[in-house]
Amino acid sequence: MNVIPKRSALLLAGILAAALAGFAGNGKPHRFEFFIVYGPSLAGGAAVYPNAYNPHPGYIIPGSYVRQTLAIDPATAERLAAGGTYFLGRGLGIRLALLFESRPIGGENTPYDYLYLYTTTIPPDYVPVDTSYARTVDWPSSEGRIKEWGGRLELVWRRPVSSALEIAVAGGLSLTSAGGRLHPLGFTDQWEGGHGVLFLEDYLVYLKLPARMIAGAVLGLEASLRLSEHFWLRMGADYQITGSYEATPEIQRVLSYYSLDEATTETVRLVESRFDLQPLRLSLSHASFGVGISFRL
């Protein structure tokens, strides 16, 4: 059983247990509310990550290059939230919530574009000849994941519609730590054999996205259905607007393109010396939906 069905089963079991406790209530206002909510978080904005380097640095004939661009298309994430609310009266409350979110990222990439300029000597005359080798390789789709851990501090205003139904509006500030991984960038090691033959070895470069703190604001709408005196079924939707995630990726690992074996230490050092990784900027603003249970005291 994977993660999503497990969480859904636990949530449904909690709702059923609460429902079996009965629907009677004493009508007294509850000051404390503890809740847990699970649901999807819709994708944020798409982005691209370009990378280019010189495969023959310092050579007397300039112009060698490797160019490619990774697509970053965020998918729907899983979000788990839990927290508590203290109500100052029947209507107004203060809420503190903790959240975890895991969002896959990926996309179809542009080809890997390679041009290598060099000089070779070919028998029998061994006269130096300036030559080049160019190729374009269809590159595999990008993959990765952004994980967010954070909290929210919100004001909540709730209003009863009936004895069994309430609606609420919540809004406030958020603080999130976001980071993750992205792959694969490409790298090519090359060397010249006899008779001017050029040998190539391609590698897949995996990137770490360092964690960054991001502040934002959130506004949401909720509906709660009474299951018993203390248990309520809660459903809601919200939109969180944040600053963009911005950080320079770090090389995490390098694998052989064909065998997927770990590259040697020398190759990793070569990649690090050739690459000049640029900052990645990614919007993390998103809309979320959730269903869960709340317990009121």
Secondary structure, 3 states (H helix, E strand, C coil): CCHHHHHHHHHHHHHHHHHHCCCCCCCCCCCEEEEEEEEEECCCCCEEEEEEECCCCCCCCCCCEEEEEEEEEECCEEEEEEEEEEECCCCEEEEEEEEEEEEEEEECCCCEEEEEEEEEEECCCCEEEEEEEEEEECCCCEEEEEEEEEEEEEEEEEEEEECCEEEEEEEEEEEEEEEEEEEEEEEEEEEECHHHCEEEEEEEEEEEEEEEEEEEEEEEEEEEEECCCCEEEEEEEEEEEECCEEECCEEEEEEECCCCCECCHHHHHHHHHHCCCCCEEECCCEEEEEEEEEEEC
